Amino acid sequence: MTLPRTDLDVLLSHLVGERLDLDAGTLARHLPLLDEVVATTANGSALISELGTYAEPTFTGEAFGVRADAVTLRLSRPAVAAVVATRADDERREPAALWLFDGDGAAVHRTHLLSPDAPLVTEVMRLAPRVDDPPVAPTAVPDELDHLGLLDALADGGGRVPDGLVLAAPPCDVARAVDLLCLLCEHGVPAGLAVPNGGCLQVGTGSVDHVETGDVVGVVSGAVQFAFAPGEIEAVRPVRTHGPYGPMTTVLLTGPDGRCPALIGQFGLPSTDVVTAWERMVRDVLLHPIG
């Protein structure tokens, strides 16, 4: 019997690459040294990609700093099971890249390397001594989830929506999420766009510059490109969790399997003016707030 090949198997069979014996913490410390990259997280229904330089990634259970001028990743340590550096392939027009895989060999995140110094950094990563990752902190009980706990639950659970969340409004059609994005664009209110995949949550924040509708909804926000397939979204679920300024609404786009392939909200420490404008727009577009 032939076992199905994983994403990791397929990658190594098509591109020249080398597995790096890296622990998650060492990987995180080295990612900012890669300089300019195109970092992408995709889960089959949604995608987020950003041209820029990594901020040092944080791990679930830690504080979560979000920088609008840097590629921001939230990682679950067990999900960083394999790291592969691939060489440029001119025939396939594939630049050199770094790939992250989970314990099942599924691709979690990839980054195309654009800086001329990137090969030196990957060589340093290859030679870096391995350090055992610290023990994994227990996941918060669902009814204790705050705003950060929600993000960590989505990262740790590969996008699975935790139980016990408080709805800010009844679930609605995906068209309402598109309307919300268009309103954010029209009024210049900054927002966060995020995509979880297999233990990785990539976040981009800033003003929405452009929204393209159709079979795929595409959003441009500075150096961030965010896209999702409306046909893959069964419902839009605005949920309320406790954030740095009190209750905050995060809009989850959920699929038929109950997972969340994309979310829109306020991440990090936005100003109170931004949070107020965001909450007003969510209320106006998604309607029927509870309580």
N, C-alpha and C positions, 0 to 999 in steps of 0.2 A: 504494500500500500504506500502511495506517495503522499506525504503530508503536505498540506497547503503551505505555500511560501509566504513568509512575512514581508512587510515593507522593507525591513532590514536586509533580508535575503535578496529581494528584487533590486534594491539599490546597489548592493555589492556585486551583483551579477551584470549590471549595466554600466556602472561608472567605476573608475579606478579610485579606490578609497582605502582608508586605514582606520581601524578602530583605535580610539584613544582611551587608555586606561585611566579615566578621570573620575574622581568623586564629584558629587554635585557642588560642594562648596568651592572646590578649586576651579571648576568650570565657571561658576558665577564670578569669581574674582578676575578671571582672564577675559571674559566676554567684552568688557569695555575697551580692552587693549586692541581689539580688532579694528577699531576706528570705523570708517564708513562701511555700512552693510545695508542689505535689504532683508529685513527680518520678517518672517511670515509664519502665521499659525492658521491652519485650516482644518476643518472637521468634516468636510463633505457637504455641509449645508451653508456654511458661512466662512468668511476669510477676513483676516486683517493683515495688512502688510505696511511696513514703514521703512523709509529710507532715512538712515541716521546712524547714531552711535548708541550703543547700549548703555543705559544706567546699570549699575550692578544689580542683577536680579535678586529678589527677596524670596523667601520660602514661606509656605503656609505655616501659620503659628507665630510669625514674626511681625514686627511693624511693617507697614506698607507705604513707602514713599513713592509718589507718582510725579514724574517730571514731564512737563509738556514738551520739552526740547530733547527728549531721549527715548529710545526704545525701552519700554517697560514690560518686564516679565514677572509673573508670580508663579513659582514652581513648587510642585510637590516633590520632595527629595526621592521617594521611591520610583518616581516616573522617569528619572534620569538614569536609566539602566544601561544605555549604550550611547556613546558619542562617536560619530564618524566624520572624518575630514575627507572630502573628495576633491580631486584635482580638476582643473578646468578641462573641458572637452570642447575643443573648437568645432569639431564636426557636428556635434549636437547643439552647439551654441550654449553650452552650460558653463557658467563661471564656477570657480572654486567655491566650495560651500562647506558648511558645518551643519550636521544633522543630529537631532536628539531623538532617541527611541525609548519607549517604555519597556517594561519587563516582558511583554508579549511580542516585542519586535515591531510594534506599530509606530509610525512616524508621529512625533509629538510637535516638533518645531524645526524649521530650517532657516538658515541665513546664508545668503549669497555674499561672498567676500569681495569687496571692491577696492580696498586699500592695498597699495603695493607692499606694505609692511605685514599684511595678514599672514603670508607663509611663515614668516619668522615667529609670529605669535603662536601659530598652530604647532610649530616645532617645539617651542617652549612648553606648550600644553602637553605635548607628547612625552616630554621628559620630566614633567612635574611629578613629584612623589605623591602617591595616593594616601589620602587621610580618611579614616573611617568617619562616615557621616554620624552626627549625633542621633540619639533615639528619636523616633517620630513622636511628636506630641499627640495626645488623643484628640479626636475631632470633637468640637463642641456639641452638646445636646441640641437638637433642632430648635426647641422652644427658647433656647438661650442665645440664638444667633443674633449678633448685631450686624451692622453693615459690612464690616470686614469679615465676620464669620460667614456671611453669605458668599462672599467672593471666594473664601478659602474652601467652603463646601463644594462650590462649583468646580474649583481647580482639583481638589482631592478626589471628587466623584466623577471626573471626566465629563462634567456638564450635567450630571444628574441633579434635578431640583430637589433640595431637601424638603422634608415634611415640616409642617408646623409654621409655615410662613403666613404672615398677615397680608391679605390682599388690600391694596389701596383703592382698587376699583375692580369691577367684575372683568373677567377675561374678555377680550375683544378681538376683532379681526386684524390681520396683519396690515391692512390698509391704514389703520389708525397709527401704527408705528411709523409708516412712511409719511403720514401727515405731520407727525411730531418732528421727524427729521427735517422736513421742509420748513416747518415753523421755526425751528432752531436756526436753520440757515437764513431765513428771512430776517430774523431779529438779532442775529449775531451772538446768541447765547452759547457759551462754551459748554461742551458735554463730553462725557467719556464713552468710548466705543470699545467693546471687549469681545473676545472670542476664546472660549475654553476648548482644550483638546488634550485628552489623556494625561492630565497632571500638569498642564501648562495653561496659564491664562495670560494672554497678551492684551495690553491696554493701550489705547491712544486717547489723548485728551486735547481739546482745543475747539476753536470755532468751526462750525460746519460750513465749508466753502461751496459745496456743490452736491446736489442729490440727483441721481439718474434713476429713472423708474423703468420698469419693463419686466421681462422674465427674470432678470437679475437686478436687484436694487443695489446701486453703487453709490458710495459716499466718499467725498474727498474732504479731508480736514488737515490742512497744512501738508506735511509729508506722509500723512496716514491715508491709506486706502482701505475701505471697509466695504464688504459686499455680502449679501445673503440672497438666497433663492426664496421668494415669497411662497412658492409651491411647497416648500419643505417646512413652512411654519404653520402649525395648526391653530395656535392662539398666542395672543400677546397678554402677558400677565404682569400688571404693575404690582409690586410687592413693597411693603413698608417695613423698614428695619431702623434700628436706632443708630444714627451717625454722629459725627462730631458736633453738629448743631441741633441735635434732637432727631425726631423721626424724619427719614429720608425715603424717597420713592426711587426704586430701580425697576426698569422695564425689561422683563425677561421675554425673549422670543422663544417659544417652546414648540417642539416638534410632536408628531403623533406618538413617539415613544416616551414622551414626558420629559425628555432631556432639553437642555437650553443650549442651542448652538451659538447664540449671540445675545448680548445685553447692552442696554443704553442706560447711562446714569451719571452720577457725580462721584468721582473717585479722587482719593487723596484729600487735600484740604482746600477746596474751592472757597471763594469769598462768600460771605453771607448773601450778598446781592445776587450772585450767580445762583446760589441754591434757591433763593426766593423766586427768581425768574423761572428757574427750571420747574419748581413745584407748581407754579401758576400755569405753565404751559402743559404739563402733564395733566393737570386737573381740567383745563379747557379742552384738550384734545381727546383724552381718554374718557372723560365724563364720569358721572355717577360715583363720586368718591364715597367710600364707606366711612361712617362716623363724621 
